[in-house]
Amino acid sequence: MAASADFRRVVWPLAVAETLLWAGFYYMFPALLAVWEKEFPWSKVEIVGAMTVSLLISAMLAPVAGRIIDHGHGRTQFVAASFLGALGLAYLSTVTELWEFYLAWGVLGVAMAGCLYEPCFAILTRVMGDKNRQAITVVTLVAGFAGTVCFPTVHTLEAIIGWRNVVLVFAGLAVFICIPLLMYALAHHGPEKQIPHEEAETADTGDLSQITRSWTFWLLGMSYAMMALAHFAIISHMLPLLAERGVGDEAAILAASLIGPMQVAGRLCVIAVQRHVTSTPPITAVSLIAMALASAALLGSKSVPGLLVVFVLFQGAGNGVMSITRPVIVAELLGRRRYGVIAGMLATSYIGFTALSPGLAGLVWLVAGYDGVLIMTMSAGVLGAVMLMAAAAASSRRAAARGDNRDP
């Protein structure tokens, strides 16, 4: 009964809030990229650079956000970050100069560090105890529709009221819907759940510096970087990328909107198979390979248009799986003690490459077009899978060594 109350009071409100916050603070950028290219006299690289700056700021602040949550101030952080993001959107609706555009997205970068998935997962890991995997699954299942909410909503409203008013609408959603939900959810959760004694004994979390020097930590960080590159280099350029491949505007909007449902489909598959798979890294490695195949499918879609369906399915499902398993892998391989700061440090790698991906894709586009971008993301998916399994192997060797050391 207590677990059911936790889900009703904490998890479901967070799930709805995360959906709207992701739609307004992140997906707003790719949804309006083509509009901004037409309205402003700035190059694609200059525009995308604003998102790069935004996410770099978010990456740098991720460990700080995790530490704040570890100290029990998650509610204050979430509410403040959401309000700051709403202010950033309100300012974005007024910009006319490039520096103003960058300033608005810089403010949104600070907000994202405090209220999107990474801090949400840290809170759920702290307060839900052994139910954290189920809680993260629920939040990501619901929030997987953020892109589905954002792309068609922005596309429709932009034609009616203009993009500046659309941005204000999402600022209003953050203030009048998300903040009340966050205040309710984070006011009712109980104290931090105790880590099981067995995990406390075996988790390599006693010395933070020991963790950050381990092969597991660094291989995991590099794998997370490849995860971000494989997804966000495509998503941030999705509409112009599809246009270059001869996909019409309406079909491109539909494809972008279907990424969200496919993420949900991937998460449902995880729910179906996780009871039969005791280790999370293999599931995530398969999802990375699926994303590599998605890039390959999109690469061939000029010749075989039907491959666009394969791209949407594999790209969405692969990223959907990763959004569930990524925070679970941290706890599985590195333990739950000091989870906020450890996850925040690894998030620096993931969010950092999320930040670099749009700009890097833009630079590759200048040299090799979007075919070059797709070759890059395909390689990132394969490399990320290899690094992830190497991290899992390193963790197993370390666990075996600890066991050997305890033997007489």
N, C-alpha and C positions, 0 to 999 in steps of 0.2 A: 504493500500500500504506500509505504514511504517513497519507494522508487517511482511509483506511478505519479505521486504528487510532485516529485522532483521534475519529472518530464513535463507535467502540465504547467508547473510554475516557472521552470527555468528553461527547459530545452525548446519547447514550442514557441514561446515569445522570442527567444534568441534566433530561432530559425526564420521567423517572419522578418525580424529586424535586419538580419544578415542579408536576406534576399533584396530588400530595398536599399540597403547601404551599398552592397556590391553594384546594384544597378546604377545608382546615382554617382558613386565615388570612383568606380572603375570603368564599367561598361559604357558610361557616357562618352568616354574618349573615342573608342573605335566606332561607336554609333554615329558620332558627329564629325569624324575625321574628314570625310568627303565634303561635307558642308563647309567646314572651315577652309579647306583647300580652295573652294570656289569663292568664298567671301573675302578672305584675307590675301594680301600680296606676299605671302610667305611660302617657302618651299616645303615639300613634304618632310624633309629632314629637319627643318626648323620647327615645324609643328610637332612632330613626333618626339623631338628633343625635350619638350615640356613634360611629356609622360615619363621619359627617362629620368629627368631631374626629380619628378614627383616620387617615383618608385625608389630611386637611390636614397632620398630622404627617408622614406618609409623603411628601407632596409637598415639604414644606420640607427634608426630609433627602435628597431624591433627588440634588441636585447634590453633596452631601457623599459619598454612596455612590458616585457616578460618579467623583469625584476619588480616592477610596480605591482603586477598581479601576484607574484610570489609573496609580496608583503601585505596582501589582502585589500588592495585598493582598486580592484577591478571595476566596481560600479562607478566610482568617480571618473576613472579613466575612460570608460566606454561612453558615458554621458558627455563628458567634456570633448572627446574626440568627435563624436557625432555632431555636436553643436558647431564645433570648429569647421567640420566638413561642410555643413550647411552654409556657414559664412563664406567658405571658399567658393561654393557654387554660386551664391548670390553675387560675389565679386566677379566670378567668371562671366556672368550674364552682362557685365558692363564693359568688358575689355575691348579696346580698339588698337592697342599697341602690343608688340611681341613681348616686351618685358612684363606687361600686365598679365598676359596670358601665362607666362612662366611663373609669376608670383602666385596667381590663382591656383595653379597645379602644385606649386610648392606647399601651399597651405593644405591642399587636399592630401599631399603626401604625408604630412604630419598626422592628419586625421586618420588615414588608412592604417598607419602603424598602430593606432590605438583602438581600432574597432572592427577590423575585418577578421579573416579566418584565424590568423596566428594567435592573437590575444583571445579570441573566442575559444579556440581549442585548448589553450592554456587554462582558461577558467573551467571548462568542462572536465579537463583531466584532473584539476584540483578538487572540484566539488562533487563529481559524479562517481569517483572511486572506480570500482570494477565495472561500472556501467558506462565508462567513458567512451568505449568503442561504439556502443549503441547510440549514445547521445550525439557523438560526432556524425554518425551515419544519418540520423534524423535531420540535423542541421544542414548537412551537405545535400541531402535529398531535396529538401525544400529550397535551399538557396541555389541549387543547380538551375532553377528557373530564372535566375537574375538576368541572364542574357536574353532569355525568352521574353521577359517583361520589358527589358530596356530597348532592344532593337526595334521591334514593331511599334512600341509606344512612342519612342522618339521619332521614328520615321513618319508616323501618322500625325503626331502633334506638331512636328516641325513644319509640315505643309500647311497647317491651319494657323498656328500662333507664332511661328518663328522659333529658331533654336534658343534664343535668349530667354524667352518665356518658358520653354521646355525645361531649361536648367533651373529656373526658379520653382517650377512645379516639383522637381526632385528635391530641391532644398527644403520646400515645405513638407514633403513626406518625411525627410530626416528629422525635422523638428517636431512635427505634430503626431507622427506615428511611431517612428523608431525610438526616439528618446523615451516616451512613456512606456513602451514595451521593455526597453532596457532597464529602466528604473524598477519596473515591476519584477522582472526576471531576477535581477541581481540583488533585490531587496529580500527575496524569499529563500534564497539558497541557504543551505546549512553550512556548518563549519567544514573545513577541508577534510576529506575522507582520509583515513589512515592508510598508509602503504602497507600491504601484507608483509609480515615478518620475513617470509622467504625471499620476497623481492628485495627488501632492504638489505638482506644478507648478500644476495648475489649480484645486485645491480652495481655497476662500476661508477658510483656517483659520489663516493666519499670525498674525492679530491677533484674539484672542478678543473684544475690545471692538468691533472692526469687524463681526464676525458678529452680535453682539447688537444692533447698531444697524441691521442690514440689514432691508429689507422682507421678504426671504425668511424670516428668523428669526421675525419678528413675525406674519406671515401664517400661517406654519406653526404657531406656538404657538396662534393663535386657532382654526385648523382643528382642532388636537388637542383643544382645549377643547370644540368642538362634537361631535367624535367621542365623547368621554366622556359628554357630556350626552345624546346620542342613544341611548346603550346603557344606561348605569348608572342613569339615572332610571327606566327600565323594570324592569331586572333587580332592583334593590333593593326594588321594590314588587310584584314579579311575582305572587306568590300572592294578596295581597289585591286587586290590580288585576284579576286574572282572576276572582276571586270576585265582585267588583262587576259583572262582565259576565255573571254567571250560569253560570260554568264550575264544575263540581263539584270537590271536593277531589282525587279520583283523577285526573281529566282535567288539572287544573292541575299536579299533580306530574309527570304524563307530559309535558305541554308544556314545563315548566321543564327536565326531564331531557333533552329532545330538542334544546334549544338547543346543548348541547355537540356532539353529532354533526353538527348543521348547521354549526357552526363548522368542524369538520373537513372537511365537504363543501366549504365555501367555500375552504378552504386547498388542497384537492385541485384545485379549479378554477384557482386561481392557478398551481399547478405545471403544469397543462395549457396555460395561455395565456401564461405569462411568457416562454417562448422566442420567442413571436411579437410580444411587446410590449417595446420597448426602454426605455420610461419607466414608472416605478412610479406616479407620481401619478394618471394616468387610471384605473388599476385601482382605486385607493383611492377616487377620486371616485365611481365607479360603485357601490362598496360603500356609500358614504354615502347615495346616492340609494336604494339597496335598503333601507336601514334607515328612511329616510323613508317609503317605501312600506309597510314593515312596521308602522309606527305608524298609517298610514292604514288598513291592513287590520284592525288590532286595534280601531281606532275604529269601523269598520263591522261588527264581529263580533257586536254585539248584534242587528242585523237579519239578518245572514247568518253564522251560526255557522261555516260552512266557511272563512271568512276567517281563522280561528284557525290553520289549517294554513299559509296564506300568511305570517302573522306569524312563526311559528316558523321557517319556511324562510328568509325574508329577514333577520330579526333575527339569527339564528345565523350564517348565511353571511356577511352583511355585516360583523359584528364579527370573524368568523374571518379574513376577508381583511385587515382592518385590523391585526390583531395581528401578521401577518407583514410587511405593507408599511410599517407605521409606523416601525420602526427602520431599515429599508432606505432609506426616504425621507430620513431624517436624513443618512445617509452619502452618498446620491445628490446631494442638493441642497447640503449643507454640508461634505462631506468626512469622512474617517475619522480625521484627526489630532484629538487631544483629544476623541475620540468620547465617552468616558465623561462628561466634564463638560458637553459640549454637549447630549448626549442627556438628561443629568440635569436641565439647565436647562429643556429642552422638556418633560420629564416633569413638572416643576412645574405646567405648564399642564394637562397631561392628567390627572395624579393629583389636582390641585387641584379640577378640575371633576368628577372622579370622586367626590371628597369632598363637594362641594357638591350634586351631583345628587340624592342621597336626600333631603336636607333641603329643597332647592328644590322637588322633586316633592311632598314632604309639604305645603309651604306652598301650592303651586298646588292641591293636592287639597282643602285647606281652603276655598279660594275657588271653584274651578270643578270639583271632582271629578276623577276620573281621565280624563275626556274632555279637560279642560284640560291635563293632563300629556301626553297623547298628541299634542295640537296643538303643544305646546312641543317635544317630541322630533322630530316631523315637520319642524318649521321648522329645528331644529338640524341635521338631516341635510342639508337643502338648502343652508343657509348654510355648513356645513363644506366641502361639495364646491366651492362657489364660491371660498372662501378658499384651499383647497388648490391649485386650478388657478391662482389668482392668484400664490401662492407659487412654483409651478413656472415661471410666466411671468417673474416677477421674477428668478429664478435664471438663466433663459435669457438675459435681457437683460444681466445682470451678466457672464455668460460671454462673450457677444458683445462687450461693451464691452472686456473684457480682451483678446480676440482683436484687436479694432480697434486697441487701444493698442499691440499688439506689431507691427502692420503698419508697413512703412516709409512 
